[in-house]
Amino acid sequence: MAGFLGEAYLWVKALHIIAVIAWMAGMLYLPRLYVYHCEAEPGSRQSETFKVMERRLLRAIVNPAMIAAWVFGLMLAANNDLWAAGWMHAKFALLIVMQLVHAGFARWRRYFARDENRHSQRFYRIMNEVPTVLMIGIVVLVVVRPF
């Protein structure tokens, strides 16, 4: 498994896992903030606090962690020449869906920032579960490699 990364392989793998954990932590927390933000009166001190928390979480943790997860993950895939593996195709499909969910979370943050939320608490509670389901599928594909 050394490939072109050589002795750096385990470091890249560790950084990938760290980035994925940080990305998922943010992806699980952000919609929970939206659930609570729905209860806050637009323009209130509480609403303004949620806006700051959501912006900082997305910009300082979730976005950089997502970028790092992709960069280190692509390095690992290239190093191990995994492009033809069926499980890798399925993993990429789930990652694209995760990326779309991430983009949705970012869009909804902008709506909250303008006091234009368009969804209910129930919607955000449901969306809070989507990253978990995707993560389970991705982990199973990577560990079990069913095809």
Wavefront OBJ file of the C-alpha trace (Angstrom):
o trace
v 0.000 0.000 0.000
v 3.005 2.290 -0.119
v 2.359 3.538 -3.701
v 3.562 7.041 -4.504
v 2.884 8.237 -0.932
v 5.536 5.930 0.474
v 6.060 6.431 4.173
v 3.588 9.342 4.187
v 0.713 6.929 3.471
v -0.269 6.386 7.118
v -0.103 10.129 7.799
v -2.362 10.867 4.839
v -4.751 8.141 5.990
v -4.812 9.581 9.529
v -5.431 13.096 8.193
v -8.249 11.772 6.006
v -9.931 10.104 8.988
v -9.535 13.248 11.119
v -11.011 15.392 8.341
v -13.947 13.019 7.861
v -14.689 13.042 11.594
v -14.624 16.855 11.683
v -16.777 17.100 8.539
v -19.346 14.680 9.919
v -19.403 16.390 13.323
v -20.297 19.643 11.602
v -22.784 17.989 9.261
v -24.567 16.519 12.276
v -24.500 19.708 14.368
v -25.437 22.323 11.757
v -28.998 21.112 11.079
v -29.502 20.778 14.847
v -28.660 24.490 15.123
v -31.245 25.141 12.410
v -33.878 23.288 14.460
v -33.219 25.620 17.397
v -32.890 28.670 15.160
v -36.444 28.070 13.895
v -37.683 28.815 17.430
v -35.895 32.173 17.625
v -37.714 35.326 16.619
v -36.041 36.872 13.519
v -33.868 39.799 14.567
v -33.765 38.688 18.206
v -30.516 38.393 20.123
v -30.929 34.600 20.110
v -31.396 34.557 16.334
v -28.328 36.716 15.826
v -26.300 34.382 18.060
v -27.401 31.379 15.995
v -26.361 33.207 12.813
v -22.844 33.680 14.180
v -22.617 30.072 15.379
v -23.855 28.694 12.037
v -21.510 30.867 9.979
v -18.466 30.040 12.094
v -19.242 26.321 12.157
v -19.652 26.171 8.400
v -16.696 28.385 7.463
v -14.183 27.401 10.131
v -14.881 23.681 10.504
v -17.284 22.085 8.040
v -15.996 23.583 4.767
v -12.262 23.145 5.509
v -12.836 19.621 6.837
v -14.815 18.697 3.716
v -12.040 19.983 1.458
v -9.388 18.136 3.468
v -11.433 14.910 3.435
v -11.718 15.073 -0.348
v -8.040 15.948 -0.906
v -6.674 13.235 1.391
v -9.276 10.707 0.225
v -8.425 11.271 -3.434
v -4.748 10.919 -2.583
v -5.453 7.567 -0.912
v -7.602 6.368 -3.819
v -4.899 7.316 -6.320
v -2.149 5.807 -4.186
v -3.996 2.481 -4.000
v -5.383 2.601 -7.564
v -8.973 2.056 -6.400
v -10.708 3.729 -9.363
v -12.081 0.502 -10.884
v -13.446 -1.021 -7.664
v -17.241 -1.293 -7.585
v -17.432 -0.347 -3.928
v -15.441 2.810 -4.702
v -17.967 3.812 -7.374
v -20.767 3.349 -4.851
v -18.791 5.318 -2.259
v -18.281 8.191 -4.702
v -22.016 8.200 -5.449
v -22.795 8.517 -1.734
v -20.107 11.204 -1.380
v -21.720 13.213 -4.178
v -25.039 13.007 -2.311
v -23.231 14.084 0.891
v -21.745 16.994 -1.034
v -25.232 18.014 -2.210
v -26.521 17.835 1.373
v -23.552 19.998 2.439
v -24.464 22.540 -0.261
v -28.058 22.516 0.985
v -26.913 23.196 4.536
v -24.833 26.139 3.272
v -27.789 27.521 1.315
v -30.091 27.247 4.328
v -27.525 29.077 6.450
v -27.676 31.974 3.990
v -31.487 32.002 4.260
v -31.270 32.186 8.060
v -28.644 34.945 7.762
v -31.183 37.025 5.791
v -34.067 36.047 8.117
v -35.670 34.169 5.224
v -35.853 30.631 6.583
v -38.145 28.547 4.366
v -38.358 25.306 6.342
v -39.841 23.938 9.552
v -38.168 22.379 12.555
v -39.470 19.009 11.359
v -37.701 19.456 8.006
v -34.377 20.180 9.732
v -34.871 17.255 12.130
v -35.269 14.950 9.129
v -32.300 16.517 7.322
v -30.252 15.988 10.481
v -30.504 12.226 9.860
v -29.412 12.263 6.211
v -25.648 12.644 6.854
v -25.833 9.790 9.378
v -27.438 7.429 6.875
v -24.929 8.415 4.176
v -22.016 8.009 6.590
v -23.148 4.513 7.553
v -23.329 3.526 3.895
v -19.898 4.973 3.162
v -18.231 3.287 6.141
v -19.784 -0.087 5.276
v -18.584 0.221 1.683
v -15.036 1.105 2.732
v -14.685 -1.543 5.452
v -16.682 -4.441 3.990
v -16.009 -3.742 0.283
v -19.020 -5.859 -0.749
v -18.287 -5.633 -4.483
l 1 2 3 4 5 6 7 8 9 10 11 12 13 14 15 16 17 18 19 20 21 22 23 24 25 26 27 28 29 30 31 32 33 34 35 36 37 38 39 40 41 42 43 44 45 46 47 48 49 50 51 52 53 54 55 56 57 58 59 60 61 62 63 64 65 66 67 68 69 70 71 72 73 74 75 76 77 78 79 80 81 82 83 84 85 86 87 88 89 90 91 92 93 94 95 96 97 98 99 100 101 102 103 104 105 106 107 108 109 110 111 112 113 114 115 116 117 118 119 120 121 122 123 124 125 126 127 128 129 130 131 132 133 134 135 136 137 138 139 140 141 142 143 144 145 146 147
